[in-house]
Amino acid sequence: MGRAFEFRRARKEKRWANMAKTFTKLGKEISVAVKQGGADPETNPRLRVVIQNAKAANMPKDNVENAIRKATAKDEADLQEINYEGYGPYGVAIWIETTTDNPTRTVANIRSYFNRCNGALGTSGSLEFIFDRKGVFTIPAANINRDNLELMLIENGADEIQVVDDDLVAYTSFEDFIPMQRALETGGVDVASAEIRRIPNNTVTVSDDQAEDVIKLIERIEDDDDVQNVFHNMTDSQ
């Protein structure tokens, strides 16, 4: 009984920790969006997307409104979006997106993670040839006409559509991300998430043991408060 209770408590604490990290990440995205395009989601497409994602993540409305209000304050620190690129163990390419108020601190931390895990931080642009920047839309499709939806997605720039459980996942070029988002809004299509991802155009195959070493590095990076997203080109040998 005692062990079961401790297990449930540990799972609950981990769930709350993950939720808090997600909300912090979304808060930073809101701040950057507001700084770049203003506090009105009607005229700021990027802010609309972040608010949509915040709603899907069950971020309380008060938290969203507070993040917008905080971003408009004159004394609010400016956040910079900075990418870092490097190679982990076994030649796995790793792309890191950060949002930081102290780039000196962030780059020092990122470099230390690579060094401790037998990796190496590279120069800016060194992995551009490996990752394509894509828009990714996840759309619940359980109760809608999939044929009509797929046709709409194709007409508005989808270059790949996948079926994942009861969802359709549509991929667009980076340039078609906002037009697709507007088309879905106009069409009244509910979107579970809309995001920009770095999709690898070639992969590195690793064994299970090798994958564990790479995952240790990725987890260290993801635990950093300045890190928003981590992408890699690792695939397993199965």
Number of C-alpha atoms within 10 A of each C-alpha: 6 6 8 9 10 11 12 11 12 12 12 12 12 12 12 12 12 12 15 13 15 16 19 18 20 22 24 23 23 27 26 21 22 22 16 12 14 18 20 12 16 10 11 15 17 22 25 18 22 23 22 17 18 24 15 12 15 11 20 11 12 9 15 19 15 11 19 24 14 17 24 14 9 8 8 10 13 15 19 14 17 16 17 22 23 23 19 24 18 16 17 19 25 27 23 20 17 25 23 21 14 13 16 9 11 20 18 10 16 22 17 15 22 22 14 11 17 14 22 21 20 17 10 12 11 14 18 13 10 17 20 15 15 20 23 24 25 20 21 18 19 11 7 10 9 14 9 9 17 17 11 16 21 16 12 18 17 22 14 14 17 12 13 12 9 11 17 20 21 23 26 24 18 16 12 16 21 17 14 26 21 14 15 19 12 9 11 9 15 13 21 17 19 22 16 15 17 22 16 21 10 13 16 15 17 19 11 13 8 13 18 12 15 24 15 13 20 20 12 15 22 16 11 14 14 26 21 23 16 19 17 23 19 21 15 12 10 7
